[in-house]
Amino acid sequence: MEPNTKTIFLFAMFFFDIFFPNILLVYAREVGHKASYTYKQKTDKGPEGWGNIDPDWKVCNTGKFQSPIDLTNERVSLVHDQAWKLDYKPAPAVIVNRGHDIMVSWKGDAGKVTIHQTDFKLVQCHWHTPSEHTINGTSYDLELHMVHTSAHGKHAVIGVLYKLGEPNEFIAKLLNGIKGVEKKEKDIGMVDPREARFQSKIYRYIGSLTAPPCTEGVIWTVLTKVNTVSMEQITALKEAVDDGFEVNSRPVQDPHGRSVWFYNHNV
């Protein structure tokens, strides 16, 4: 990492640690509020109005570190440092329909990602259709979020983008579970997160949860490589959620001058 870029990044991490305290509990609260908001734009309960639904969600409208954003080349700084260290492994998991999305939750130790000497344990993953992040203004058909938490309750999320094409191997192994998922947890046995494939150049920035309460202080890592997914797989994810959540993506947010770092090497 070049000196100036490294200084900026470390300052951002310090700022993140001081001003964005433990967000583990507020992330969990997202599940309980699924019926009180929607993704339908230009409605009272849609993304533009989330901050008015609940006082705890005010940051959805007032925050300066909201996600997702457009990852445009115009605001990217090239970094030559090590981006992260992935240490995933198979672990027992369950699948659950949260109404607004389908989530796979690991009940055993599925490993971690290490970012600047901080370990973030893999907790769960879920999908958004279409993608929430865009790259140079381009939206994709699907986005996977791999959610991690540190020992101090901080979050790091990895975003993987998909376009229509060949079936995705990771989703293929979960397809029966997705099609038969209910509101209660369903045991799906051992799930290997490495099968989601993370070898790619990446973007990184400081953002937020992309659903209420929109809590800020999330370290986002979005892969540049776009994977493929079949129409059957996208349809299964859409049909499994509650009516009205077939489209469950928040529009891109104002970056407010935030830095985006581009790591130009594989993990």
ROKEKOL-716130 format. One record per residue (C-alpha): x, y, z. Coordinates in steps of 0.1 Angstrom, whole numbers, plus 5000, padded with zeros to 4 digits. Layout:
// residues N
XYZ...
***
This chain:
// residues 267
500050005000501450344991502150575022499350825016496750555008497850355039497550655061494050735048492950375052494250345088492550675097489350545082489650225103490250435135487250655127485150335121486250185154485450505174482250625158480650295149480350085181479049725184476649665155476049295161472749345179471349605155472049365126470049095143467149345147466849365109465149015109462349125132461449435111461049265078457249325075457449695083459449805053459549735016461849774986459149944965460450284956458450604960456250464987456050555024457750225035460150215005463850285007463450665005461250655036463050395058464450655081460950775089459450445099461350385131463550635152466250375153466350375115467050745111470550695098468950525067468150885055470751095074473850875073476950965052478350615051475350435036475450125013475350014985477250254963478450264927481950144925483250384899486750414886486550784893486950744931489150444933492650444949494950154939496449964968499449724967499049585002497549245011493749285009492749005033493348645043490548395039490448095060487147915054486147555060482947335058480647355088477047265097474447515085470747585084468647775059465848005068463348235050463548575066460648695045462748965028465548725018466848375021469648325046472148045052473448055088476547855098476047685132479547555134482947715128482947805091486147995093487048365091488448655070491348855084491449225074494349435087495049195116491449175127489648845125485948845113484148515118481848395090478248395104475748385075475148465038472048585019471148704984469649024968468049044934469149234914472549334927472849624952476249744943476949854908480349884890480750194868476950224867476349854857473849654877473949274878471249004883472148884918474348964947475548734975476448885009478848685031478448835066481248825092481548955127484649035149485048955186484049315193480849295172482149485141480949365107482749285074480749185044481949035012479749104981479748864951478048974919476348744894475048774858472748534839474548234825475647884836474247764869476247864900477847564917477447704952473747784948473147454930474147264961471647474981468847474956466647204972466947385005466047714989462947574972461647405004462647675029460247795056460348065082461847825108465447705105466047395083469147185087471047155054474046965067477647065059478147375037481547475024481747855020484847814998482647694970481348044966484748124950486548434962489748444941489448794926490649154926488449354950487049694959486849794996485150085013483450175046479650155044476550025062473949755063471849765032468549715051467049875082468449985106471150075080473850075107477150225096480650105101480649795079483849705060482649615025484649405001483149364967484749124942485449254907484848914891481248854881480048494885477148334866473748214878470948044860467448184856466147874876468347964905467248334905463648224902463947994932465348274953462548504942459748254947460948154982460548504998457348685008455248844981456649194974460249104982461048934949463049254942464949314975467749544965468349894980469150164954472750294953473450564979475350894978479050814985479551155001483151164990484150835005487350664993487150324976490350114976491149864947493349574955495049454923495949104932494348774941493748654977
***
